[in-house]
Amino acid sequence: MSELRLTEFNSADPERLRPLLTGCLAVPRWVEQVLAGRPYRDRAALLAAADLVLRPEEIHAAMAEHPRIGEKPAGGASRAEQSGVDDEAARRFRAANAEYEDRFGHVYLVCASGRSGEELLEILRKRLGNDPETELSIAGEELVKIARLRLEKAVAE
């Protein structure tokens, strides 16, 4: 994701920005909400506009774009976001991910930035106690956190 200045983001053609925003979160309603709020007076206003409660179908669709925690992701953004997960933690994650996916029917999703592998594994284990509806809602909140981090990296002041 190449960094844009906020002034450029505010004035750019929406068709130029859609791929960038979709790279932050592959939810069309979220992309359109962020585009519709332009122009933004500062990055704080832009990031505030990125807060959205996702619908269950949007969460499921967006989760399909995310690698499992502990897997070697194809893209650079997720790799950096999961930098706290070393090879040993990745091995333990494979088993925990399988248990999580058996319980909820989707990948474990958490905003991994700045967290250790141990912390991420502990969060996964705690979330195994959630009911499926609560867990899907939490996954949606985590998707938005990830999107905000990516948007913050993509758009400079």
C-alpha positions as a printed Julia matrix, in Angstrom:
157×3 Matrix{Float64}:
   0.0     0.0    0.0
   1.58    3.27  -1.04
   1.14    6.16   1.34
  -1.0     9.12   0.28
  -1.13   12.53   1.89
  -4.52   13.36   3.38
  -5.01   16.21   0.9
  -4.44   13.76  -1.97
  -6.8    11.22  -0.38
  -9.47   13.92  -0.06
  -9.23   14.97  -3.71
  -8.42   11.68  -5.48
 -10.85   10.03  -7.86
 -12.91    7.45  -5.92
 -11.94    4.76  -8.45
  -8.29    5.29  -7.53
  -9.05    4.94  -3.82
 -11.36    1.92  -3.9
  -8.53   -0.63  -4.33
  -6.53    0.99  -1.53
  -9.54    0.96   0.79
 -10.53   -2.57  -0.2
  -6.99   -3.59   0.74
  -7.67   -2.23   4.21
 -11.02   -4.01   4.52
 -12.79   -5.92   1.77
 -16.26   -4.69   2.74
 -17.9    -2.51   0.06
 -20.15   -0.71   2.56
 -17.1     0.25   4.63
 -15.22    1.45   1.53
 -18.18    3.59   0.47
 -18.62    5.03   3.98
 -14.98    6.13   4.07
 -15.22    7.63   0.58
 -18.49    9.42   1.35
 -16.99   11.22   4.36
 -14.43   13.12   2.3
 -12.99   15.65   2.67
 -11.52   14.9    6.1
 -10.07   17.75   8.16
  -7.38   15.45   9.63
  -6.41   11.8   10.0
  -8.32   11.5   13.25
 -11.55   12.33  11.4
 -10.67    9.84   8.67
 -10.01    7.09  11.19
 -13.23    7.9   13.06
 -15.15    7.48   9.8
 -13.61    4.02   9.48
 -15.52    2.78  12.53
 -18.43    0.67  11.39
 -20.35   -2.18  12.96
 -20.11   -4.91  10.36
 -22.98   -7.19   9.44
 -22.48  -10.96   9.86
 -22.3   -11.57   6.1
 -19.7    -8.79   5.75
 -17.62  -10.32   8.54
 -17.66  -13.75   6.89
 -16.72  -12.3    3.49
 -13.89  -10.18   4.92
 -12.51  -13.06   7.01
 -11.98  -15.03   3.81
  -9.23  -12.5    2.97
  -7.27  -13.1    6.18
  -4.69  -15.83   6.81
  -4.86  -17.85   9.99
  -2.78  -16.43  12.82
   0.52  -18.26  12.72
   0.37  -19.07   9.0
   2.82  -17.55   6.56
   0.63  -14.92   4.86
   0.91  -14.21   1.16
   0.88  -10.4    1.55
   3.29   -8.12   3.35
   0.7    -6.28   5.43
  -0.49   -9.35   7.33
   3.07  -10.57   7.78
   4.0    -7.34   9.55
   0.8    -7.43  11.57
   1.61  -10.95  12.79
   5.27  -10.3   13.52
   4.82  -11.38  17.16
   4.1   -14.97  16.1
   7.34  -16.97  15.9
   7.75  -20.52  14.6
   7.1   -22.16  17.98
   3.94  -20.11  18.52
   2.87  -20.96  14.96
   3.02  -24.67  15.77
   0.79  -24.21  18.82
  -1.54  -22.02  16.79
  -2.19  -24.77  14.27
  -3.83  -26.92  16.95
  -5.65  -23.99  18.57
  -6.86  -22.72  15.18
  -8.29  -26.15  14.38
 -10.2   -26.22  17.68
 -11.46  -22.67  17.12
 -12.56  -23.39  13.54
 -14.34  -26.59  14.63
 -16.25  -24.58  17.25
 -17.11  -21.47  15.22
 -16.8   -22.47  11.57
 -14.44  -19.63  10.65
 -10.85  -18.51  11.2
  -9.74  -16.89  14.43
  -9.39  -13.2   13.77
  -7.64  -10.74  16.06
  -5.79   -7.48  15.6
  -2.3    -8.93  16.14
  -0.29   -5.72  15.84
   1.99   -5.19  18.82
   1.0    -8.45  20.53
   3.15  -11.48  21.26
   2.32  -14.95  20.06
   1.61  -15.98  23.64
  -0.85  -13.12  24.09
  -2.62  -13.97  20.82
  -2.9   -17.63  21.83
  -4.25  -16.66  25.26
  -6.9   -14.45  23.61
  -7.89  -17.33  21.31
  -8.29  -19.7   24.25
 -10.45  -17.18  26.15
 -12.62  -16.56  23.1
 -13.32  -20.28  22.75
 -15.75  -19.74  25.66
 -17.89  -17.31  23.64
 -21.15  -18.25  21.99
 -21.01  -18.13  18.16
 -22.96  -14.85  17.84
 -20.74  -13.04  20.35
 -17.62  -14.41  18.72
 -18.68  -13.28  15.26
 -19.33   -9.79  16.62
 -15.86   -9.72  18.22
 -14.31  -10.87  14.94
 -16.06   -7.95  13.21
 -14.66   -5.49  15.74
 -11.18   -6.94  15.18
 -11.57   -6.56  11.4
 -12.35   -2.87  11.85
  -9.33   -2.43  14.14
  -7.11   -4.02  11.48
  -8.67   -1.82   8.79
  -8.02    1.32  10.83
  -4.35    0.35  11.3
  -3.97   -0.28   7.57
  -5.73    2.99   6.72
  -3.49    4.86   9.14
  -0.43    3.44   7.34
  -1.9     4.24   3.91
  -2.8     7.9    4.53
  -0.32   10.38   6.0
  -1.23   13.75   7.53
